[in-house]
Amino acid sequence: MNKRQITSIAANIGLLLIAAAIATPIIVGGFFEDDLHKWLAVAGAAIYLIATLFRPALPGDAPLAQRRWNRIDTWTAIIFAAGAAMLFTPYTTVRDWIAFTLAGAVLKIICFFRAMRPFK
């Protein structure tokens, strides 16, 4: 396995942990029953951020648009990490974490569908 495959697998694990963090309060029945969703969100955001930062760079002959979308994908990892930090910051609510997580998810979905189209 090469470095790109390893970072891709790690990024997917991080995204799955973030999804589990969102689903945990729904399954348990509330946000303040336990802190499991907080630690799942932090672990997922950290894994996704590290995997994104250590992802191999695109080759120099890659189209400029592709390199820009790759940079936006890196920003989604930063948004997920900022959202996870909101869980432990005083005077913030769970709504702030959900807003950051949904913003990162929308950007990730846009990057995914844009990557499916061929670059010129």
N, C-alpha and C positions, 0 to 999 in steps of 0.2 A: 504494500500500500504506500502510495506517495503522500506527500505533505498535504496536497489539496484534498485528497479523499479523507484523511484523518481530520482536518479542520472542518470539512463538510459534515462528517458524522458527529463531531463534537458540537457544532452549531445546531444541528437538528436535535440533539439531546437537550441542549439549552432551551430551544424553543418548546420542546415537549414539557420541560419542567415549568416554564412560564405558563403554558396552557393548563397544566395540572394545578398551578397556584391559583389561576382564575377559577377553575372548576371546584376546588376544594371547599370554599365557603358555600357554594351551591349545594354540594353533597352533604356537608356537615350541618348546614342550616343557619349559618350566620358568620359574620366576620370576626366576632370577638369571642368565639368559643375556644379557640386555640390559636397558637401562632404558627401552625404548620404552613399556611399559605404564605406567610412572610418569608420563612426560610426557603421554601420552594422557589419563590420569586427571586430571592437574592442569589440562590445557587444557579438558577436558570440564566439570569442576567449576567452573572459573572462568567459562566461557561460560554455563553454566546458571545460576550465581549472579547474574551481571551481568544476564542476560536476565530473571530472576525479579524482581530488585530494581527494574529499570526498566520492568517491566510496568505498564501504566496501572491505576490503582485502579478498583475496582468502583464503580458509581454509588451514591449515598447511599440510593437507594430499593431497593437489592438486599437480599434477605433476609439476616438475621443469620447463619443457618447457612451460606449461600454465602460470606459474607465470612470466616467462621471457617475453612472448608475452604480458602479461598484463602491464608489465613495459614499453615495447616499445609503447604500446597504450598510456601510460601516456606521453611519449616523443612527441607523435604527438600533444598533447594539447600544450606542450611547444613550438613546432615549429609553430603552428598556432598563438600563442601569440607573438612570435618573429616577425612573418610576419606582424601582426597587428601593432606592434611597428614601423615597417619600414615605415608605412604610415605617421607617424608624425615625423620621424627622418630627420633632414636636410641632404642634399647631397645624398639622396637615391631617387630612381625612383620607379614608380609603378611596373616596371618589377621585382624589388627585392621582393615586396609583393607577386606578382603572383608566383615567384619562390618558396618562402617559403610555400605559400598555396598549390601549386602543390606537393611539397615534403611531406607535411603533409598528403595530400590526398592520395598519393601513399602508404605511410606507413599505413594509416588507412585502405585502401583497402586490403593490404597484411595481416594486422592483422585480418580483417574481414574474409577473406577466410581461414586463418590458424585456426581461431576459429571454423570454420565449420567442420574441420577434427577432428576425435577423438584423444585424447592424450593418450599415453601409460603409 
